[in-house]
Amino acid sequence: MQNILDAISTGAATQEDFASLTLPESYRAVTVHKDEVDMFEGLTSKEKDPRKSLHVDEVALPELGPGEAFVAVMASAINYNTVWTSIFEPVSTFGFLERYGRESDLGKRHDLPYHVVGSDLSGVVLATGPGVTKWKPGDRVVAHCLSVELEAPDGHNDTMLDPSQRIWGFETNFGGLADIAMVKANQLMPKPEHLTWEEAASPGLVNCTAYRQLVSANGGNMKQGDNVLIWGASGGLGGFATQYALNGGANPVCVVSNEEKAKIVRSMGAEMIINRSEMDFRFWNEDGTSQNPKEWLRLGKAIRELTGGEDIDIVFEHPGRETFGASVFVTRKGGTITTCASTSGYMHEYDNRYLWMNLKRIISSHFANYRESWEANRLIAQGKIHPTLSRTYRLEETGQAALDVHHNLHQGKVGVLCLSPEEGLGVLDEEKRAQHIDAINRFRGV
């Protein structure tokens, strides 16, 4: 691995130099173990500790297949799917790997007694499999997390509809929290060169997800002037949704949980802010069995006070159970609720009268296709959308990083250094970086 890191660090290595590197037989990776899936039995979700289930192991380098690439991972990041994997909720991810293993001989490589996790990366291409022509060894890249076979007709209008669509590092093995990752070559995109390795790795999953959910015609199809309610507006997903709303001429109504987070969204340019700690909404009764429509009314009133009497055109929904009834209620007639993630619970409840009688739409949104991901990454590269990285950990500290996200002790995105020996490396375009340095560092230290 040192020879690989040296080649990357010098900045002078050629494509031929990278192609001639000897790849190791094994590499460091963050894993969960199949024989530990019951280790948290009897505990509540919050009691489950990712530090106990996430291991840093030496694992074997898999065989590289057609259309695939090995990437030397300089940095990665934590997403909720890694938290879910680490606490084996809502199901163990080994079921995904077993199903993949039954699909084909190449799929069998993923069905192992350990799962290498992680759905973000920035790094350098080391090798490509047969049939790859766009990417070469030495290319500096980031990766989106859509893994797809595209052998069925279903996905050729929208690859997210392919029956073999999977999230890399969650429903596949050989993810990005490692020194080397194996990806489909069509997951790769150019690294934004005004960003460090850790900054470039952090937008991936959440940036592409927010783009599809809010901007794309497959999601909210947001237009100028739309009033957009954004839950968790300074968080991993919400931080990008807020940027897209502002960048696209919409009017974000940003819901945050405290004044510190309100300051972040104000620094982005948002003006309409609802502080939940001040409003103290109680959408559910104390035992969580029924909702309180009076609180929905109170939320709607707070929104109209900010918008000059207008209701919400699009709700950017991801908390799920806790907020979904309120989201459906406050959306204007003919408006749209786009939903993904459900971090507070998957079993949503809402009053269908307010949906059907007012012709509202619920649109499900899950990650993004390659085109949407490319467009989202292009906006990062242009400096129109910025990372939300707040803190970075070493690979050996991934368990603690995941615990921070699990307990919502983080802000924006939490990065992880893999091969990169320290923060601040990997920038090639210092001039562009200087133009956007305040926005790049907006979440730092929060």
Secondary structure as the mmCIF struct_conf table of DSSP 4:
data_model
#
loop_
_struct_conf.conf_type_id
_struct_conf.id
_struct_conf.beg_label_comp_id
_struct_conf.beg_label_asym_id
_struct_conf.beg_label_seq_id
_struct_conf.end_label_comp_id
_struct_conf.end_label_asym_id
_struct_conf.end_label_seq_id
HELX_RH_AL_P HELX_RH_AL_P1 GLN A 2 THR A 10
BEND BEND1 GLY A 11 GLY A 11
HELX_RH_AL_P HELX_RH_AL_P2 GLN A 15 ALA A 19
TURN_TY1_P TURN_TY1_P1 SER A 20 SER A 20
HELX_LH_PP_P HELX_LH_PP_P1 LEU A 21 PRO A 24
BEND BEND2 GLU A 25 GLU A 25
STRN STRN1 SER A 26 HIS A 33
HELX_RH_3T_P HELX_RH_3T_P1 LYS A 34 GLU A 36
TURN_TY1_P TURN_TY1_P2 VAL A 37 GLY A 42
HELX_RH_3T_P HELX_RH_3T_P2 SER A 45 GLU A 47
HELX_RH_AL_P HELX_RH_AL_P3 PRO A 50 SER A 53
STRN STRN2 HIS A 55 ALA A 60
HELX_LH_PP_P HELX_LH_PP_P2 LEU A 61 LEU A 64
TURN_TY1_P TURN_TY1_P3 PRO A 66 GLY A 67
STRN STRN3 GLU A 68 ILE A 78
HELX_RH_AL_P HELX_RH_AL_P4 TYR A 80 ILE A 87
TURN_TY1_P TURN_TY1_P4 PHE A 88 PHE A 88
BEND BEND3 PRO A 90 VAL A 91
TURN_TY1_P TURN_TY1_P5 THR A 93 THR A 93
HELX_RH_AL_P HELX_RH_AL_P5 PHE A 94 GLU A 103
TURN_TY1_P TURN_TY1_P6 ASP A 105 LEU A 106
HELX_RH_3T_P HELX_RH_3T_P3 GLY A 107 HIS A 110
BEND BEND4 PRO A 113 PRO A 113
STRN STRN4 TYR A 114 VAL A 116
BEND BEND5 SER A 119 SER A 119
STRN STRN5 LEU A 121 THR A 128
TURN_TY1_P TURN_TY1_P7 PRO A 130 GLY A 131
BEND BEND6 LYS A 134 LYS A 134
TURN_TY1_P TURN_TY1_P8 PRO A 137 GLY A 138
STRN STRN6 ARG A 140 ALA A 143
STRN STRN7 LEU A 146 SER A 147
BEND BEND7 ALA A 152 ALA A 152
HELX_RH_3T_P HELX_RH_3T_P4 PRO A 153 HIS A 156
BEND BEND8 ASN A 157 ASN A 157
HELX_RH_3T_P HELX_RH_3T_P5 THR A 159 LEU A 161
TURN_TY1_P TURN_TY1_P9 PRO A 163 SER A 164
STRN STRN8 ARG A 166 ILE A 167
TURN_TY1_P TURN_TY1_P10 TRP A 168 GLU A 171
BEND BEND9 THR A 172 PHE A 174
BEND BEND10 GLY A 176 LEU A 177
STRN STRN9 ALA A 178 ALA A 178
BEND BEND11 ASP A 179 ASP A 179
STRN STRN10 ILE A 180 LYS A 184
HELX_RH_3T_P HELX_RH_3T_P6 ALA A 185 GLN A 187
STRN STRN11 LEU A 188 PRO A 190
TURN_TY1_P TURN_TY1_P11 GLU A 193 HIS A 194
BEND BEND12 LEU A 195 LEU A 195
HELX_RH_AL_P HELX_RH_AL_P6 TRP A 197 ALA A 201
BEND BEND13 SER A 202 PRO A 203
HELX_RH_AL_P HELX_RH_AL_P7 GLY A 204 ALA A 210
HELX_RH_PI_P HELX_RH_PI_P1 TYR A 211 VAL A 215
BEND BEND14 SER A 216 SER A 216
TURN_TY1_P TURN_TY1_P12 ALA A 217 GLY A 220
TURN_TY1_P TURN_TY1_P13 GLN A 224 GLY A 225
STRN STRN12 ASN A 227 TRP A 231
TURN_TY1_P TURN_TY1_P14 GLY A 232 SER A 234
BEND BEND15 GLY A 235 GLY A 235
HELX_RH_AL_P HELX_RH_AL_P8 GLY A 236 ASN A 247
TURN_TY1_P TURN_TY1_P15 GLY A 248 GLY A 249
STRN STRN13 ASN A 251 VAL A 256
BEND BEND16 SER A 257 ASN A 258
HELX_RH_AL_P HELX_RH_AL_P9 GLU A 259 MET A 268
TURN_TY1_P TURN_TY1_P16 GLY A 269 GLY A 269
STRN STRN14 MET A 272 ASN A 275
HELX_RH_AL_P HELX_RH_AL_P10 ARG A 276 MET A 279
STRN STRN15 TRP A 284 TRP A 284
TURN_TY1_P TURN_TY1_P17 GLU A 286 ASP A 287
BEND BEND17 GLY A 288 SER A 290
STRN STRN16 GLN A 291 GLN A 291
HELX_RH_AL_P HELX_RH_AL_P11 PRO A 293 THR A 307
TURN_TY1_P TURN_TY1_P18 GLY A 308 GLY A 308
BEND BEND18 GLY A 309 GLY A 309
STRN STRN17 ILE A 312 GLU A 317
BEND BEND19 PRO A 319 PRO A 319
TURN_TY1_P TURN_TY1_P19 ARG A 321 THR A 323
HELX_RH_AL_P HELX_RH_AL_P12 PHE A 324 VAL A 330
STRN STRN18 THR A 331 THR A 339
TURN_TY1_P TURN_TY1_P20 THR A 343 SER A 344
BEND BEND20 TYR A 346 TYR A 346
HELX_RH_AL_P HELX_RH_AL_P13 ASN A 352 TRP A 356
TURN_TY1_P TURN_TY1_P21 MET A 357 LEU A 359
STRN STRN19 ARG A 361 SER A 364
BEND BEND21 PHE A 367 PHE A 367
HELX_RH_AL_P HELX_RH_AL_P14 TYR A 370 ALA A 381
TURN_TY1_P TURN_TY1_P22 GLN A 382 GLY A 383
BEND BEND22 LYS A 384 ILE A 385
STRN STRN20 LEU A 389 ARG A 394
HELX_RH_3T_P HELX_RH_3T_P7 LEU A 395 GLU A 397
HELX_RH_AL_P HELX_RH_AL_P15 THR A 398 HIS A 406
TURN_TY1_P TURN_TY1_P23 HIS A 407 ASN A 408
BEND BEND23 GLY A 412 GLY A 412
STRN STRN21 LYS A 413 LEU A 417
BEND BEND24 CYS A 418 LEU A 419
BEND BEND25 PRO A 421 GLU A 422
TURN_TY1_P TURN_TY1_P24 GLU A 423 GLY A 424
HELX_RH_AL_P HELX_RH_AL_P16 GLU A 430 ILE A 440
TURN_TY1_P TURN_TY1_P25 ASN A 441 GLY A 445
#
